[in-house]
Amino acid sequence: MSKKVPEYLNYFLYDCLDWDKRYSTKSMFWWYAIYKDAKVFSIFVDDIIFFKVWDNNRNDYEKYNSKPFTYTKKSGIVWVMSYYELPEDILENRDELEVWIEKSLQVESKTKSKTKSKKDIDLDKNILEYLLKIPKWKVTTYKILWDKFGVHPRRIASVMRYNKNPEIYPCYKVVSNSLDVSGYSAYDWVDTKIYLLEKDWVKIVDGKVLIDCVFW
């Protein structure tokens, strides 16, 4: 049985956005991701709409005293996410809402100032496709990947971060070299990454993947 979409989220999609076919939403455990043209720009948590924010649009939210989304991990550490609550004034103004959506969509692309060569594009694709070879109960590490593909570790991290299809290419299966479960770039939440790994039967103890779960 599919999860019932909250009434307020339906209001945002059907009333505020007129259910434009470019928009879609997907349930992600206790929250929802909201997309435009298959790109995430917003999340919906506990009846609050948050938009993706960075240097290009943070001032817009601060003028409204909008606060970032935070959540508390099991360890008690409070994480501040790069999503800010959407001001109600903007929610009720369709033209202005479209502007704010576009700014949130630019958050990811703003860091991509260089056009990649076909060689780089092919390499990125090969790295992502390698993730499909990892058995369900296994993970890999950044070091294993950079050794295998002969690239700088930052390149591996960048490929994981800008994976546009995390539902297809399981970037959550890449953990730190110390086997700590580090951040899940697709939605910024470590708890989400842990959930997905445990769903794949990966053994995790005190935030670390057991060595016998590593795919060499």
MODELLER restraints for C-alpha pairs under 7 A, 6 or more apart:
rsr = mdl.restraints
at = mdl.atoms
rsr.add(forms.Gaussian(group=physical.xy_distance, feature=features.Distance(at['CA:8:A'], at['CA:47:A']), mean=6.29, stdev=0.5))
rsr.add(forms.Gaussian(group=physical.xy_distance, feature=features.Distance(at['CA:13:A'], at['CA:19:A']), mean=5.21, stdev=0.5))
rsr.add(forms.Gaussian(group=physical.xy_distance, feature=features.Distance(at['CA:16:A'], at['CA:91:A']), mean=6.84, stdev=0.5))
rsr.add(forms.Gaussian(group=physical.xy_distance, feature=features.Distance(at['CA:16:A'], at['CA:92:A']), mean=6.91, stdev=0.5))
rsr.add(forms.Gaussian(group=physical.xy_distance, feature=features.Distance(at['CA:16:A'], at['CA:94:A']), mean=6.51, stdev=0.5))
rsr.add(forms.Gaussian(group=physical.xy_distance, feature=features.Distance(at['CA:22:A'], at['CA:36:A']), mean=5.37, stdev=0.5))
rsr.add(forms.Gaussian(group=physical.xy_distance, feature=features.Distance(at['CA:22:A'], at['CA:37:A']), mean=5.14, stdev=0.5))
rsr.add(forms.Gaussian(group=physical.xy_distance, feature=features.Distance(at['CA:23:A'], at['CA:35:A']), mean=5.47, stdev=0.5))
rsr.add(forms.Gaussian(group=physical.xy_distance, feature=features.Distance(at['CA:23:A'], at['CA:36:A']), mean=4.49, stdev=0.5))
rsr.add(forms.Gaussian(group=physical.xy_distance, feature=features.Distance(at['CA:23:A'], at['CA:37:A']), mean=6.43, stdev=0.5))
rsr.add(forms.Gaussian(group=physical.xy_distance, feature=features.Distance(at['CA:24:A'], at['CA:34:A']), mean=5.91, stdev=0.5))
rsr.add(forms.Gaussian(group=physical.xy_distance, feature=features.Distance(at['CA:24:A'], at['CA:35:A']), mean=5.15, stdev=0.5))
rsr.add(forms.Gaussian(group=physical.xy_distance, feature=features.Distance(at['CA:24:A'], at['CA:36:A']), mean=6.53, stdev=0.5))
rsr.add(forms.Gaussian(group=physical.xy_distance, feature=features.Distance(at['CA:25:A'], at['CA:32:A']), mean=6.60, stdev=0.5))
rsr.add(forms.Gaussian(group=physical.xy_distance, feature=features.Distance(at['CA:25:A'], at['CA:33:A']), mean=5.59, stdev=0.5))
rsr.add(forms.Gaussian(group=physical.xy_distance, feature=features.Distance(at['CA:25:A'], at['CA:34:A']), mean=4.42, stdev=0.5))
rsr.add(forms.Gaussian(group=physical.xy_distance, feature=features.Distance(at['CA:25:A'], at['CA:35:A']), mean=5.94, stdev=0.5))
rsr.add(forms.Gaussian(group=physical.xy_distance, feature=features.Distance(at['CA:26:A'], at['CA:32:A']), mean=5.56, stdev=0.5))
rsr.add(forms.Gaussian(group=physical.xy_distance, feature=features.Distance(at['CA:26:A'], at['CA:33:A']), mean=5.38, stdev=0.5))
rsr.add(forms.Gaussian(group=physical.xy_distance, feature=features.Distance(at['CA:26:A'], at['CA:34:A']), mean=6.67, stdev=0.5))
rsr.add(forms.Gaussian(group=physical.xy_distance, feature=features.Distance(at['CA:27:A'], at['CA:33:A']), mean=6.54, stdev=0.5))
rsr.add(forms.Gaussian(group=physical.xy_distance, feature=features.Distance(at['CA:31:A'], at['CA:44:A']), mean=5.79, stdev=0.5))
rsr.add(forms.Gaussian(group=physical.xy_distance, feature=features.Distance(at['CA:31:A'], at['CA:45:A']), mean=4.94, stdev=0.5))
rsr.add(forms.Gaussian(group=physical.xy_distance, feature=features.Distance(at['CA:32:A'], at['CA:43:A']), mean=5.58, stdev=0.5))
rsr.add(forms.Gaussian(group=physical.xy_distance, feature=features.Distance(at['CA:32:A'], at['CA:44:A']), mean=5.03, stdev=0.5))
rsr.add(forms.Gaussian(group=physical.xy_distance, feature=features.Distance(at['CA:32:A'], at['CA:45:A']), mean=6.71, stdev=0.5))
rsr.add(forms.Gaussian(group=physical.xy_distance, feature=features.Distance(at['CA:33:A'], at['CA:40:A']), mean=6.53, stdev=0.5))
rsr.add(forms.Gaussian(group=physical.xy_distance, feature=features.Distance(at['CA:33:A'], at['CA:42:A']), mean=6.11, stdev=0.5))
rsr.add(forms.Gaussian(group=physical.xy_distance, feature=features.Distance(at['CA:33:A'], at['CA:43:A']), mean=4.57, stdev=0.5))
rsr.add(forms.Gaussian(group=physical.xy_distance, feature=features.Distance(at['CA:33:A'], at['CA:44:A']), mean=6.44, stdev=0.5))
rsr.add(forms.Gaussian(group=physical.xy_distance, feature=features.Distance(at['CA:34:A'], at['CA:40:A']), mean=5.68, stdev=0.5))
rsr.add(forms.Gaussian(group=physical.xy_distance, feature=features.Distance(at['CA:34:A'], at['CA:41:A']), mean=6.32, stdev=0.5))
rsr.add(forms.Gaussian(group=physical.xy_distance, feature=features.Distance(at['CA:34:A'], at['CA:42:A']), mean=5.06, stdev=0.5))
rsr.add(forms.Gaussian(group=physical.xy_distance, feature=features.Distance(at['CA:34:A'], at['CA:43:A']), mean=5.69, stdev=0.5))
rsr.add(forms.Gaussian(group=physical.xy_distance, feature=features.Distance(at['CA:35:A'], at['CA:41:A']), mean=5.90, stdev=0.5))
rsr.add(forms.Gaussian(group=physical.xy_distance, feature=features.Distance(at['CA:35:A'], at['CA:42:A']), mean=6.98, stdev=0.5))
rsr.add(forms.Gaussian(group=physical.xy_distance, feature=features.Distance(at['CA:41:A'], at['CA:51:A']), mean=5.96, stdev=0.5))
rsr.add(forms.Gaussian(group=physical.xy_distance, feature=features.Distance(at['CA:41:A'], at['CA:52:A']), mean=5.47, stdev=0.5))
rsr.add(forms.Gaussian(group=physical.xy_distance, feature=features.Distance(at['CA:41:A'], at['CA:101:A']), mean=6.73, stdev=0.5))
rsr.add(forms.Gaussian(group=physical.xy_distance, feature=features.Distance(at['CA:41:A'], at['CA:104:A']), mean=5.45, stdev=0.5))
rsr.add(forms.Gaussian(group=physical.xy_distance, feature=features.Distance(at['CA:41:A'], at['CA:105:A']), mean=5.50, stdev=0.5))
rsr.add(forms.Gaussian(group=physical.xy_distance, feature=features.Distance(at['CA:42:A'], at['CA:50:A']), mean=5.52, stdev=0.5))
rsr.add(forms.Gaussian(group=physical.xy_distance, feature=features.Distance(at['CA:42:A'], at['CA:51:A']), mean=4.34, stdev=0.5))
rsr.add(forms.Gaussian(group=physical.xy_distance, feature=features.Distance(at['CA:42:A'], at['CA:52:A']), mean=5.75, stdev=0.5))
rsr.add(forms.Gaussian(group=physical.xy_distance, feature=features.Distance(at['CA:43:A'], at['CA:49:A']), mean=6.07, stdev=0.5))
rsr.add(forms.Gaussian(group=physical.xy_distance, feature=features.Distance(at['CA:43:A'], at['CA:50:A']), mean=5.33, stdev=0.5))
rsr.add(forms.Gaussian(group=physical.xy_distance, feature=features.Distance(at['CA:43:A'], at['CA:51:A']), mean=6.56, stdev=0.5))
rsr.add(forms.Gaussian(group=physical.xy_distance, feature=features.Distance(at['CA:44:A'], at['CA:50:A']), mean=6.22, stdev=0.5))
rsr.add(forms.Gaussian(group=physical.xy_distance, feature=features.Distance(at['CA:48:A'], at['CA:85:A']), mean=6.89, stdev=0.5))
rsr.add(forms.Gaussian(group=physical.xy_distance, feature=features.Distance(at['CA:49:A'], at['CA:85:A']), mean=5.79, stdev=0.5))
rsr.add(forms.Gaussian(group=physical.xy_distance, feature=features.Distance(at['CA:49:A'], at['CA:86:A']), mean=5.82, stdev=0.5))
rsr.add(forms.Gaussian(group=physical.xy_distance, feature=features.Distance(at['CA:50:A'], at['CA:83:A']), mean=5.40, stdev=0.5))
rsr.add(forms.Gaussian(group=physical.xy_distance, feature=features.Distance(at['CA:50:A'], at['CA:84:A']), mean=4.92, stdev=0.5))
rsr.add(forms.Gaussian(group=physical.xy_distance, feature=features.Distance(at['CA:50:A'], at['CA:85:A']), mean=4.21, stdev=0.5))
rsr.add(forms.Gaussian(group=physical.xy_distance, feature=features.Distance(at['CA:50:A'], at['CA:86:A']), mean=5.41, stdev=0.5))
rsr.add(forms.Gaussian(group=physical.xy_distance, feature=features.Distance(at['CA:51:A'], at['CA:83:A']), mean=5.10, stdev=0.5))
rsr.add(forms.Gaussian(group=physical.xy_distance, feature=features.Distance(at['CA:51:A'], at['CA:84:A']), mean=5.43, stdev=0.5))
rsr.add(forms.Gaussian(group=physical.xy_distance, feature=features.Distance(at['CA:51:A'], at['CA:85:A']), mean=6.39, stdev=0.5))
rsr.add(forms.Gaussian(group=physical.xy_distance, feature=features.Distance(at['CA:51:A'], at['CA:86:A']), mean=6.17, stdev=0.5))
rsr.add(forms.Gaussian(group=physical.xy_distance, feature=features.Distance(at['CA:51:A'], at['CA:104:A']), mean=6.46, stdev=0.5))
rsr.add(forms.Gaussian(group=physical.xy_distance, feature=features.Distance(at['CA:52:A'], at['CA:82:A']), mean=5.93, stdev=0.5))
rsr.add(forms.Gaussian(group=physical.xy_distance, feature=features.Distance(at['CA:52:A'], at['CA:83:A']), mean=4.40, stdev=0.5))
rsr.add(forms.Gaussian(group=physical.xy_distance, feature=features.Distance(at['CA:52:A'], at['CA:84:A']), mean=6.59, stdev=0.5))
rsr.add(forms.Gaussian(group=physical.xy_distance, feature=features.Distance(at['CA:52:A'], at['CA:104:A']), mean=5.08, stdev=0.5))
rsr.add(forms.Gaussian(group=physical.xy_distance, feature=features.Distance(at['CA:53:A'], at['CA:82:A']), mean=5.45, stdev=0.5))
rsr.add(forms.Gaussian(group=physical.xy_distance, feature=features.Distance(at['CA:53:A'], at['CA:83:A']), mean=5.38, stdev=0.5))
rsr.add(forms.Gaussian(group=physical.xy_distance, feature=features.Distance(at['CA:53:A'], at['CA:84:A']), mean=6.43, stdev=0.5))
rsr.add(forms.Gaussian(group=physical.xy_distance, feature=features.Distance(at['CA:53:A'], at['CA:104:A']), mean=6.04, stdev=0.5))
rsr.add(forms.Gaussian(group=physical.xy_distance, feature=features.Distance(at['CA:53:A'], at['CA:107:A']), mean=6.64, stdev=0.5))
rsr.add(forms.Gaussian(group=physical.xy_distance, feature=features.Distance(at['CA:54:A'], at['CA:82:A']), mean=6.85, stdev=0.5))
rsr.add(forms.Gaussian(group=physical.xy_distance, feature=features.Distance(at['CA:54:A'], at['CA:107:A']), mean=5.95, stdev=0.5))
rsr.add(forms.Gaussian(group=physical.xy_distance, feature=features.Distance(at['CA:57:A'], at['CA:103:A']), mean=6.40, stdev=0.5))
rsr.add(forms.Gaussian(group=physical.xy_distance, feature=features.Distance(at['CA:61:A'], at['CA:84:A']), mean=6.99, stdev=0.5))
rsr.add(forms.Gaussian(group=physical.xy_distance, feature=features.Distance(at['CA:64:A'], at['CA:87:A']), mean=6.68, stdev=0.5))
rsr.add(forms.Gaussian(group=physical.xy_distance, feature=features.Distance(at['CA:66:A'], at['CA:84:A']), mean=6.32, stdev=0.5))
rsr.add(forms.Gaussian(group=physical.xy_distance, feature=features.Distance(at['CA:66:A'], at['CA:85:A']), mean=5.67, stdev=0.5))
rsr.add(forms.Gaussian(group=physical.xy_distance, feature=features.Distance(at['CA:66:A'], at['CA:87:A']), mean=6.70, stdev=0.5))
rsr.add(forms.Gaussian(group=physical.xy_distance, feature=features.Distance(at['CA:67:A'], at['CA:84:A']), mean=5.51, stdev=0.5))
rsr.add(forms.Gaussian(group=physical.xy_distance, feature=features.Distance(at['CA:67:A'], at['CA:85:A']), mean=5.92, stdev=0.5))
rsr.add(forms.Gaussian(group=physical.xy_distance, feature=features.Distance(at['CA:68:A'], at['CA:80:A']), mean=6.54, stdev=0.5))
rsr.add(forms.Gaussian(group=physical.xy_distance, feature=features.Distance(at['CA:68:A'], at['CA:81:A']), mean=6.28, stdev=0.5))
rsr.add(forms.Gaussian(group=physical.xy_distance, feature=features.Distance(at['CA:68:A'], at['CA:82:A']), mean=6.68, stdev=0.5))
rsr.add(forms.Gaussian(group=physical.xy_distance, feature=features.Distance(at['CA:68:A'], at['CA:83:A']), mean=5.47, stdev=0.5))
rsr.add(forms.Gaussian(group=physical.xy_distance, feature=features.Distance(at['CA:68:A'], at['CA:84:A']), mean=4.05, stdev=0.5))
rsr.add(forms.Gaussian(group=physical.xy_distance, feature=features.Distance(at['CA:68:A'], at['CA:85:A']), mean=6.25, stdev=0.5))
rsr.add(forms.Gaussian(group=physical.xy_distance, feature=features.Distance(at['CA:69:A'], at['CA:80:A']), mean=6.14, stdev=0.5))
rsr.add(forms.Gaussian(group=physical.xy_distance, feature=features.Distance(at['CA:69:A'], at['CA:81:A']), mean=5.48, stdev=0.5))
rsr.add(forms.Gaussian(group=physical.xy_distance, feature=features.Distance(at['CA:69:A'], at['CA:83:A']), mean=5.70, stdev=0.5))
rsr.add(forms.Gaussian(group=physical.xy_distance, feature=features.Distance(at['CA:69:A'], at['CA:84:A']), mean=5.82, stdev=0.5))
rsr.add(forms.Gaussian(group=physical.xy_distance, feature=features.Distance(at['CA:69:A'], at['CA:85:A']), mean=6.97, stdev=0.5))
rsr.add(forms.Gaussian(group=physical.xy_distance, feature=features.Distance(at['CA:70:A'], at['CA:78:A']), mean=6.61, stdev=0.5))
rsr.add(forms.Gaussian(group=physical.xy_distance, feature=features.Distance(at['CA:70:A'], at['CA:79:A']), mean=5.42, stdev=0.5))
rsr.add(forms.Gaussian(group=physical.xy_distance, feature=features.Distance(at['CA:70:A'], at['CA:80:A']), mean=4.53, stdev=0.5))
rsr.add(forms.Gaussian(group=physical.xy_distance, feature=features.Distance(at['CA:70:A'], at['CA:81:A']), mean=5.86, stdev=0.5))
rsr.add(forms.Gaussian(group=physical.xy_distance, feature=features.Distance(at['CA:71:A'], at['CA:78:A']), mean=5.66, stdev=0.5))
rsr.add(forms.Gaussian(group=physical.xy_distance, feature=features.Distance(at['CA:71:A'], at['CA:79:A']), mean=5.49, stdev=0.5))
rsr.add(forms.Gaussian(group=physical.xy_distance, feature=features.Distance(at['CA:71:A'], at['CA:80:A']), mean=6.96, stdev=0.5))
rsr.add(forms.Gaussian(group=physical.xy_distance, feature=features.Distance(at['CA:72:A'], at['CA:78:A']), mean=4.36, stdev=0.5))
rsr.add(forms.Gaussian(group=physical.xy_distance, feature=features.Distance(at['CA:72:A'], at['CA:79:A']), mean=6.21, stdev=0.5))
rsr.add(forms.Gaussian(group=physical.xy_distance, feature=features.Distance(at['CA:90:A'], at['CA:96:A']), mean=6.09, stdev=0.5))
rsr.add(forms.Gaussian(group=physical.xy_distance, feature=features.Distance(at['CA:90:A'], at['CA:97:A']), mean=5.45, stdev=0.5))
rsr.add(forms.Gaussian(group=physical.xy_distance, feature=features.Distance(at['CA:91:A'], at['CA:97:A']), mean=6.08, stdev=0.5))
rsr.add(forms.Gaussian(group=physical.xy_distance, feature=features.Distance(at['CA:124:A'], at['CA:159:A']), mean=6.19, stdev=0.5))
rsr.add(forms.Gaussian(group=physical.xy_distance, feature=features.Distance(at['CA:128:A'], at['CA:169:A']), mean=5.93, stdev=0.5))
rsr.add(forms.Gaussian(group=physical.xy_distance, feature=features.Distance(at['CA:129:A'], at['CA:169:A']), mean=6.81, stdev=0.5))
rsr.add(forms.Gaussian(group=physical.xy_distance, feature=features.Distance(at['CA:131:A'], at['CA:169:A']), mean=6.32, stdev=0.5))
rsr.add(forms.Gaussian(group=physical.xy_distance, feature=features.Distance(at['CA:131:A'], at['CA:170:A']), mean=6.22, stdev=0.5))
rsr.add(forms.Gaussian(group=physical.xy_distance, feature=features.Distance(at['CA:132:A'], at['CA:169:A']), mean=6.48, stdev=0.5))
rsr.add(forms.Gaussian(group=physical.xy_distance, feature=features.Distance(at['CA:134:A'], at['CA:215:A']), mean=6.58, stdev=0.5))
rsr.add(forms.Gaussian(group=physical.xy_distance, feature=features.Distance(at['CA:136:A'], at['CA:200:A']), mean=5.41, stdev=0.5))
rsr.add(forms.Gaussian(group=physical.xy_distance, feature=features.Distance(at['CA:137:A'], at['CA:200:A']), mean=5.32, stdev=0.5))
rsr.add(forms.Gaussian(group=physical.xy_distance, feature=features.Distance(at['CA:137:A'], at['CA:201:A']), mean=5.05, stdev=0.5))
rsr.add(forms.Gaussian(group=physical.xy_distance, feature=features.Distance(at['CA:137:A'], at['CA:202:A']), mean=4.88, stdev=0.5))
rsr.add(forms.Gaussian(group=physical.xy_distance, feature=features.Distance(at['CA:137:A'], at['CA:213:A']), mean=6.56, stdev=0.5))
rsr.add(forms.Gaussian(group=physical.xy_distance, feature=features.Distance(at['CA:138:A'], at['CA:202:A']), mean=6.13, stdev=0.5))
rsr.add(forms.Gaussian(group=physical.xy_distance, feature=features.Distance(at['CA:138:A'], at['CA:213:A']), mean=4.66, stdev=0.5))
rsr.add(forms.Gaussian(group=physical.xy_distance, feature=features.Distance(at['CA:138:A'], at['CA:214:A']), mean=5.43, stdev=0.5))
rsr.add(forms.Gaussian(group=physical.xy_distance, feature=features.Distance(at['CA:138:A'], at['CA:215:A']), mean=5.54, stdev=0.5))
rsr.add(forms.Gaussian(group=physical.xy_distance, feature=features.Distance(at['CA:139:A'], at['CA:173:A']), mean=4.77, stdev=0.5))
rsr.add(forms.Gaussian(group=physical.xy_distance, feature=features.Distance(at['CA:139:A'], at['CA:174:A']), mean=6.01, stdev=0.5))
rsr.add(forms.Gaussian(group=physical.xy_distance, feature=features.Distance(at['CA:139:A'], at['CA:213:A']), mean=6.13, stdev=0.5))
rsr.add(forms.Gaussian(group=physical.xy_distance, feature=features.Distance(at['CA:139:A'], at['CA:214:A']), mean=4.99, stdev=0.5))
rsr.add(forms.Gaussian(group=physical.xy_distance, feature=features.Distance(at['CA:139:A'], at['CA:215:A']), mean=5.58, stdev=0.5))
rsr.add(forms.Gaussian(group=physical.xy_distance, feature=features.Distance(at['CA:140:A'], at['CA:173:A']), mean=6.20, stdev=0.5))
rsr.add(forms.Gaussian(group=physical.xy_distance, feature=features.Distance(at['CA:140:A'], at['CA:174:A']), mean=5.03, stdev=0.5))
rsr.add(forms.Gaussian(group=physical.xy_distance, feature=features.Distance(at['CA:140:A'], at['CA:175:A']), mean=6.37, stdev=0.5))
rsr.add(forms.Gaussian(group=physical.xy_distance, feature=features.Distance(at['CA:140:A'], at['CA:214:A']), mean=5.54, stdev=0.5))
rsr.add(forms.Gaussian(group=physical.xy_distance, feature=features.Distance(at['CA:140:A'], at['CA:215:A']), mean=5.40, stdev=0.5))
rsr.add(forms.Gaussian(group=physical.xy_distance, feature=features.Distance(at['CA:141:A'], at['CA:174:A']), mean=5.07, stdev=0.5))
rsr.add(forms.Gaussian(group=physical.xy_distance, feature=features.Distance(at['CA:141:A'], at['CA:175:A']), mean=4.88, stdev=0.5))
rsr.add(forms.Gaussian(group=physical.xy_distance, feature=features.Distance(at['CA:141:A'], at['CA:176:A']), mean=5.54, stdev=0.5))
rsr.add(forms.Gaussian(group=physical.xy_distance, feature=features.Distance(at['CA:141:A'], at['CA:177:A']), mean=5.46, stdev=0.5))
rsr.add(forms.Gaussian(group=physical.xy_distance, feature=features.Distance(at['CA:142:A'], at['CA:153:A']), mean=6.45, stdev=0.5))
rsr.add(forms.Gaussian(group=physical.xy_distance, feature=features.Distance(at['CA:142:A'], at['CA:156:A']), mean=6.55, stdev=0.5))
rsr.add(forms.Gaussian(group=physical.xy_distance, feature=features.Distance(at['CA:142:A'], at['CA:174:A']), mean=6.44, stdev=0.5))
rsr.add(forms.Gaussian(group=physical.xy_distance, feature=features.Distance(at['CA:142:A'], at['CA:175:A']), mean=6.62, stdev=0.5))
rsr.add(forms.Gaussian(group=physical.xy_distance, feature=features.Distance(at['CA:142:A'], at['CA:176:A']), mean=6.03, stdev=0.5))
rsr.add(forms.Gaussian(group=physical.xy_distance, feature=features.Distance(at['CA:142:A'], at['CA:177:A']), mean=6.14, stdev=0.5))
rsr.add(forms.Gaussian(group=physical.xy_distance, feature=features.Distance(at['CA:143:A'], at['CA:153:A']), mean=6.90, stdev=0.5))
rsr.add(forms.Gaussian(group=physical.xy_distance, feature=features.Distance(at['CA:143:A'], at['CA:177:A']), mean=6.00, stdev=0.5))
rsr.add(forms.Gaussian(group=physical.xy_distance, feature=features.Distance(at['CA:146:A'], at['CA:152:A']), mean=6.20, stdev=0.5))
rsr.add(forms.Gaussian(group=physical.xy_distance, feature=features.Distance(at['CA:146:A'], at['CA:153:A']), mean=5.64, stdev=0.5))
rsr.add(forms.Gaussian(group=physical.xy_distance, feature=features.Distance(at['CA:146:A'], at['CA:156:A']), mean=6.54, stdev=0.5))
rsr.add(forms.Gaussian(group=physical.xy_distance, feature=features.Distance(at['CA:160:A'], at['CA:171:A']), mean=5.71, stdev=0.5))
rsr.add(forms.Gaussian(group=physical.xy_distance, feature=features.Distance(at['CA:161:A'], at['CA:185:A']), mean=5.00, stdev=0.5))
rsr.add(forms.Gaussian(group=physical.xy_distance, feature=features.Distance(at['CA:161:A'], at['CA:186:A']), mean=6.75, stdev=0.5))
rsr.add(forms.Gaussian(group=physical.xy_distance, feature=features.Distance(at['CA:166:A'], at['CA:186:A']), mean=6.67, stdev=0.5))
rsr.add(forms.Gaussian(group=physical.xy_distance, feature=features.Distance(at['CA:172:A'], at['CA:184:A']), mean=6.10, stdev=0.5))
rsr.add(forms.Gaussian(group=physical.xy_distance, feature=features.Distance(at['CA:172:A'], at['CA:193:A']), mean=5.66, stdev=0.5))
rsr.add(forms.Gaussian(group=physical.xy_distance, feature=features.Distance(at['CA:173:A'], at['CA:197:A']), mean=6.95, stdev=0.5))
rsr.add(forms.Gaussian(group=physical.xy_distance, feature=features.Distance(at['CA:175:A'], at['CA:181:A']), mean=5.41, stdev=0.5))
rsr.add(forms.Gaussian(group=physical.xy_distance, feature=features.Distance(at['CA:175:A'], at['CA:182:A']), mean=6.10, stdev=0.5))
rsr.add(forms.Gaussian(group=physical.xy_distance, feature=features.Distance(at['CA:176:A'], at['CA:182:A']), mean=6.23, stdev=0.5))
rsr.add(forms.Gaussian(group=physical.xy_distance, feature=features.Distance(at['CA:179:A'], at['CA:208:A']), mean=5.36, stdev=0.5))
rsr.add(forms.Gaussian(group=physical.xy_distance, feature=features.Distance(at['CA:179:A'], at['CA:209:A']), mean=5.35, stdev=0.5))
rsr.add(forms.Gaussian(group=physical.xy_distance, feature=features.Distance(at['CA:180:A'], at['CA:207:A']), mean=5.92, stdev=0.5))
rsr.add(forms.Gaussian(group=physical.xy_distance, feature=features.Distance(at['CA:180:A'], at['CA:208:A']), mean=4.44, stdev=0.5))
rsr.add(forms.Gaussian(group=physical.xy_distance, feature=features.Distance(at['CA:180:A'], at['CA:209:A']), mean=6.48, stdev=0.5))
rsr.add(forms.Gaussian(group=physical.xy_distance, feature=features.Distance(at['CA:181:A'], at['CA:207:A']), mean=5.92, stdev=0.5))
rsr.add(forms.Gaussian(group=physical.xy_distance, feature=features.Distance(at['CA:181:A'], at['CA:208:A']), mean=5.87, stdev=0.5))
rsr.add(forms.Gaussian(group=physical.xy_distance, feature=features.Distance(at['CA:181:A'], at['CA:209:A']), mean=6.99, stdev=0.5))
rsr.add(forms.Gaussian(group=physical.xy_distance, feature=features.Distance(at['CA:182:A'], at['CA:190:A']), mean=6.29, stdev=0.5))
rsr.add(forms.Gaussian(group=physical.xy_distance, feature=features.Distance(at['CA:183:A'], at['CA:189:A']), mean=6.04, stdev=0.5))
rsr.add(forms.Gaussian(group=physical.xy_distance, feature=features.Distance(at['CA:183:A'], at['CA:190:A']), mean=4.81, stdev=0.5))
rsr.add(forms.Gaussian(group=physical.xy_distance, feature=features.Distance(at['CA:184:A'], at['CA:190:A']), mean=5.60, stdev=0.5))
rsr.add(forms.Gaussian(group=physical.xy_distance, feature=features.Distance(at['CA:184:A'], at['CA:193:A']), mean=5.59, stdev=0.5))
rsr.add(forms.Gaussian(group=physical.xy_distance, feature=features.Distance(at['CA:202:A'], at['CA:213:A']), mean=6.35, stdev=0.5))
rsr.add(forms.Gaussian(group=physical.xy_distance, feature=features.Distance(at['CA:203:A'], at['CA:209:A']), mean=5.83, stdev=0.5))
rsr.add(forms.Gaussian(group=physical.xy_distance, feature=features.Distance(at['CA:203:A'], at['CA:210:A']), mean=5.82, stdev=0.5))
rsr.add(forms.Gaussian(group=physical.xy_distance, feature=features.Distance(at['CA:203:A'], at['CA:213:A']), mean=6.87, stdev=0.5))
rsr.add(forms.Gaussian(group=physical.xy_distance, feature=features.Distance(at['CA:204:A'], at['CA:210:A']), mean=6.01, stdev=0.5))
